Amino acid sequence: PLPSKSFLILEKMAAVLRPMQQPDGRLPNINDNDDGCVVPLPLAVRARIEGMMTVMAVLYERPDIKASAAKTYPLYAQLLLGESGAEEFRMIAELPETFPFVTALREGGLYVLRKGGDWLLFKNNPDPFPTSGHNHADLLSLLLFFNGKPLLVDAGTYRFTDERGIRNAQRGTVAHNTVSVDRQGQSEPLRNFDWSRRLMPGFTEAQEDTECAVIDAQHDSYHGIGVTHRRVVIWLKSQEVVVVV
């Protein structure tokens, strides 16, 4: 049995991952992601995520999570929950998969705008474990899909043990869709799991009306050179246009 605290945290994690899923079925390639899994099944990414959502829907009896799960009870869930889980899955109410235009995950500093196959992720997240080295120097960065196709992407992690510097290059600011100042990053990598200074996200506000959605944010990671980076993202709904100021 899971400790009660872990059980509650898992539900929060599932609720966060659901709106962050990209139109191609994958999860965003932000921060460190080694694609590890406890059960190494030879499944496509979409099938694994649907299997994970199936398990979460059963554990927490949540129809909203079931809407993002597999349509039929998958092997992934069968191995973890058995046939009794299949019966519980069938008993959970059926809901269509729907998302608000703006999903604000304020505590995590992540904001998702979504309309059909158009999807935008805005990132201004605090790092609760600054010495862990798993965060990237990418405050105010964007990921963007239009019509289900990726336009702005994150290069990801590469791998943890690397002597050629590729991992640190992909952790740095210039590898992300954000701004560097005078060739300086928001922080500079030290070894494979450390940073020269802590990232400093500032305020982030998200607003929406019938015409547009606006995210206004800033960070102060360049305070040492007297610079504050502020970025405003405007999604014009009727024109299907995204403006970055």
N, C-alpha and C positions, 0 to 999 in steps of 0.2 A: 504493500500500500504506500501511496505517496504521502509524505508529510503534508499537513493541511496548507501550510504556507506555499509549498511548491505547487499544490493543486490549484490554488487561487492565481498564482503567477502564470501558470500555463494557459489559463483561460484568457488572461489579459494579452498574452503573446499571440494567441490565435486570433483574438479580436483585432489586434494591430496588423497582423500579416494579411488578413483578408482584404481590406481596402487597398493595401500596398501592392497587391498582385498586378503585374503588368498585363496589357492586352494580349501579349504572346503567351500568357500562362506562367511566366517565370516571376520570381521575386527580384526586386531591384538589386543590382550588384554593388551595393554601397558598403563602406567600411570593409573589414576583413570577412571573407566568406570562403571557407575551404570546402564547402559543399559536403561536409561530413554527415554521416548518418549512422545510427546505431544498427539498423538492419540494412545491410548493403544489397538491396534488391536491384536487379537490372531493369529499372523502370525509367521512362522519360521523365523530365522535370515536372511537366504538367500532371502526369499520373501520380507522382510522389506527393505533390502539393494537394491534389484532390484526395489522396489517401489520408494525408495528415488531417485535412479538414473533416473527413469522414469520422476519424477517431475523435477529434475534438467535439464534433456535433453530438456524438454518442455520450462522451464523458460528461458534457455539460448540458445536454438536452436543449440545444439551441437551434431553432429553425433557421435563424439568419446565417449561422455557420454552415448548416446543411445545404443552403442554397449555393455555396461555393464548393461543396463536396462532390464526390463521384455520384453519377446518376444511379449506378448499381453498386452494391456492396463489393469493394475491391479486395484483391489479395492482400494489399498493405494492411487494411483493417482486419482482415480475417486472421492474419498471423498475430496481431497484437490483442484483439478482443474476442476472437473465436466466433462461433455461431450465435452465441447469446447476444453478442454485439450487433449482429445482423438483424435480429428481431427488434432490438431497441432502435436501430437506425430506421427501420420501416415504420415504427410507431411515431417518430418525430414529424410534426406538421410540415407540409410542403409549402414553401414560399418562393416566389420568383427572386432571382438574384438582382438586387437593386442597390445602388450606391448614391449618396448625395453628391451634388456637383463639387462641393468642397468638403473634404475630410480633414479636420484639424486635430492632429495628435500633438497637442501643445506641450505636454510634459516631456515628450521625446523630441520636440523640435522638428517634426516632420509634417508636411502638408501635401495632400494629394488633391489635384483637380482632375475630374473625370467626366467625359461625355462620350458614350459609345466607345469607339476605338481610339479616341483622343485621350491622352493621359499625361499628367505632369506631376513630377515629384519635386518639391522644394525642401531643402535641407538646411536647418540652422540649429543643430542639435547640441545640447550640452553633453559633456563626456563625464559620467559619474565615476569612471575609473581611469584618470588621466595617465597613470603610469602603466596601464595594461598594454598600450601600444597597438590595440586593435582598431582604434579610430583612425580616420584619415583627415588631412588638413583641407577640408572641402566645404567650409561654411558658405552658405548662400549659393550652393551649386544646384543645378537643374538636371533632371532627366526628362525626356520628352518623347512621346509617341504621337504620331498623326496617322489616322486611318489604319491603326494597328501596326504601323511600321516605326521602328526606332529612328529618331533623328539626333537626339542628344543622349549619349550613353556614358557609362562609367566603366573604365577599363578593368576595374576589379582589383584583385590581390596578387596575382601570380602565385607565389608559394612562400612559405615562411622562411625556409632555409635557402638563401641565395647569396652567392659571393660576388655576383656581377652588378649588384645595385638595382636590379629591376624592381624588386619589391619596394624599396624605398622611393624609387621614381614614381611608382604607381600609388604610393601613399601621399605624395606631395601635392601641393596646390595646383601646379601647372598641368597635372594629369586629370583635372576635373573642370567642369563647366562653371568656373567662378573666376575671380580676379586676383592676379598677383600684382604687387607694387614694387617697382624698381628691381625686378627680377628676384624679389624675395617672396617666399611662401608664408602662409599664415603661421606655420611653425616648420622647423627643419628636423627631419628624422635623425635620430641617434641610434646606431646599430639597427637591429630588426624590430625591436620592441621598446622604443622610447622616443621622446620628443625633446627638443631643446627648450620649449616653453609651452605653457598650457594654452589651448584655444579658448577664446573668450566670446561666445555668442551673446548678442544683445537681444533687444526686443524683437518680437515677430507678431504681426497682426494680420489676420485674414478676414476679409469682408466680402459679401456677395449681395448683388441685387439682380433684377431681371435682365439687365444689360451686360453685366460683367462680374468677374471675380477679381479681387485685388489682394495680393500678399505684399506687405511692406515690412522689411526686416533690415537689421544691421548687425555687424560684429565688430569687435574692438581688438582683434588679434594683431593689428598693425599699430597699436597705440605707441609702441616704442619708437616709431618714426613719425608720429603725429598724424596718422591717417585713420579715419573711420570709414569702413566700406558699408554703404547702404544700397540696397537693391529693391526695386519695386517691380513686381510681375503683374501684368494686367492681361486677363483673358477676356477678349471681346466675344461674347457668345454668338451673336447673330452673324458676325463676319468670320468666325473660326480663325481668329488671329490672336497670337500671343505677343505682347510687347514687353520687353525687358528694359528697364531704365536704370 
